[in-house]
């Protein structure tokens, strides 16, 4: 598994929740290196992956590789409308990405290892932005 594969798993989970889950239903999800023109007044989520570490538990690294990183989801909405919508979305993200949850794709898996942290909101480019993030870990074995 690579950090990019972990990111794709988390993004797929978000897309699926936006199709079926409340209050994420109908919310646009933006991804790195994909053009997105936000609609005025519409809330959306920006995703970013921050790879932190690649490591091995063996001396030569031939039979184990581990990855750690941070997955950030920034809730972006209209400024001046209060925190209610962002708070509801952050609560849903906490449920969706619970600590110790394994997310899989084929034989690959990635695990959420810290609770979702919701940071202070701030005004950004005329919008209100509430960053959230969690840490993840993935291990692969070549046995």
C-alpha positions as CSV (number, residue, x, y, z in Angstrom):
1,X,0.0,0.0,0.0
2,X,1.1,3.6,-0.6
3,X,0.0,6.9,0.9
4,X,-1.9,7.6,-2.4
5,X,-3.8,4.3,-2.1
6,X,-4.8,5.2,1.5
7,X,-6.0,8.6,0.2
8,X,-8.1,6.9,-2.4
9,X,-9.7,4.7,0.2
10,X,-10.6,7.7,2.4
11,X,-11.9,9.7,-0.6
12,X,-14.1,6.8,-1.7
13,X,-15.5,6.5,1.8
14,X,-16.4,10.2,1.7
15,X,-17.9,10.1,-1.8
16,X,-20.1,7.1,-0.8
17,X,-21.3,9.0,2.4
18,X,-22.1,12.1,0.3
19,X,-24.3,10.0,-1.9
20,X,-26.2,8.3,0.9
21,X,-25.4,9.7,4.3
22,X,-27.0,12.6,6.3
23,X,-25.9,15.3,6.9
24,X,-23.2,14.6,4.2
25,X,-25.8,13.9,1.6
26,X,-25.3,16.0,-1.5
27,X,-22.1,17.8,-0.2
28,X,-19.4,18.2,-2.8
29,X,-16.0,16.7,-2.0
30,X,-13.0,18.3,-3.6
31,X,-9.7,16.5,-4.3
32,X,-6.1,17.6,-4.9
33,X,-5.3,18.3,-8.5
34,X,-9.0,18.2,-9.6
35,X,-10.6,21.5,-10.8
36,X,-13.5,22.6,-8.7
37,X,-15.5,25.8,-8.9
38,X,-17.5,26.2,-5.7
39,X,-21.1,27.4,-5.9
40,X,-21.7,30.6,-3.9
41,X,-23.3,29.7,-0.6
42,X,-22.8,25.9,-1.0
43,X,-20.9,24.0,1.6
44,X,-18.2,21.5,0.5
45,X,-15.3,19.5,1.9
46,X,-11.7,19.9,0.7
47,X,-9.5,16.8,1.3
48,X,-5.7,16.7,1.7
49,X,-3.4,13.9,2.6
50,X,-0.2,14.7,4.6
51,X,2.2,11.7,4.5
52,X,4.2,11.6,7.7
53,X,6.3,8.5,7.8
54,X,7.2,5.3,6.0
55,X,8.9,2.7,8.1
56,X,9.7,-1.0,8.4
57,X,9.8,-3.4,11.3
58,X,12.6,-5.4,9.8
59,X,16.2,-4.5,9.1
60,X,16.2,-5.0,5.4
61,X,12.6,-3.9,4.8
62,X,11.8,-6.8,2.5
63,X,8.9,-8.3,4.4
64,X,7.2,-5.3,6.0
65,X,6.4,-1.7,5.2
66,X,4.3,0.7,7.3
67,X,2.8,4.0,6.6
68,X,1.6,6.8,8.8
69,X,-0.1,10.0,7.8
70,X,-2.7,12.6,8.4
71,X,-6.0,12.9,6.4
72,X,-7.4,16.4,6.5
73,X,-11.0,17.3,5.6
74,X,-11.7,21.0,5.6
75,X,-15.4,22.0,5.8
76,X,-15.9,25.1,3.8
77,X,-19.2,27.1,3.8
78,X,-20.6,30.6,3.8
79,X,-19.2,33.1,6.2
80,X,-21.6,34.7,8.7
81,X,-24.0,31.8,8.9
82,X,-22.9,30.4,12.2
83,X,-21.2,27.1,13.1
84,X,-24.3,24.8,13.0
85,X,-23.8,23.3,9.6
86,X,-20.1,22.8,10.0
87,X,-20.6,21.3,13.5
88,X,-23.2,18.8,12.1
89,X,-20.8,17.8,9.3
90,X,-17.9,17.4,11.7
91,X,-20.0,15.1,14.0
92,X,-20.9,12.9,11.0
93,X,-17.2,12.8,10.0
94,X,-16.4,11.6,13.5
95,X,-18.9,8.8,13.1
96,X,-17.7,7.9,9.6
97,X,-14.0,7.8,10.6
98,X,-14.1,6.3,14.0
99,X,-10.8,5.4,15.8
100,X,-9.7,1.8,15.1
101,X,-11.8,1.5,12.0
102,X,-10.2,-0.5,9.2
103,X,-11.0,0.6,5.7
104,X,-10.2,-1.9,2.9
105,X,-9.8,-2.0,-0.8
106,X,-9.0,-5.5,-2.1
107,X,-6.1,-6.8,0.0
108,X,-5.0,-3.3,1.2
109,X,-6.2,-1.8,4.4
110,X,-5.7,1.4,6.3
111,X,-6.7,2.1,9.9
112,X,-7.8,5.3,11.6
113,X,-5.6,5.6,14.8
114,X,-6.6,8.9,16.3
115,X,-10.0,10.4,17.0
116,X,-11.1,13.1,14.5
117,X,-9.9,16.5,15.7
118,X,-12.0,19.5,14.9
119,X,-10.0,22.7,14.8
120,X,-11.1,26.3,15.2
121,X,-13.0,27.7,12.3
122,X,-11.7,30.8,10.5
123,X,-12.5,33.1,7.7
124,X,-10.8,32.3,4.5
125,X,-11.4,33.8,1.0
126,X,-14.8,35.1,2.1
127,X,-15.8,31.6,3.4
128,X,-15.9,30.0,6.8
129,X,-13.4,27.1,7.0
130,X,-13.4,24.4,9.7
131,X,-10.4,22.1,9.4
132,X,-10.7,18.5,10.7
133,X,-8.1,15.7,10.6
134,X,-7.2,12.2,11.9
135,X,-4.1,10.1,11.8
136,X,-3.9,6.8,9.9
137,X,-1.7,3.8,9.6
138,X,-1.3,1.0,7.1
139,X,1.0,-2.0,7.1
140,X,1.9,-4.3,4.3
141,X,3.5,-7.7,4.6
142,X,5.3,-9.6,1.8
143,X,5.0,-13.0,3.4
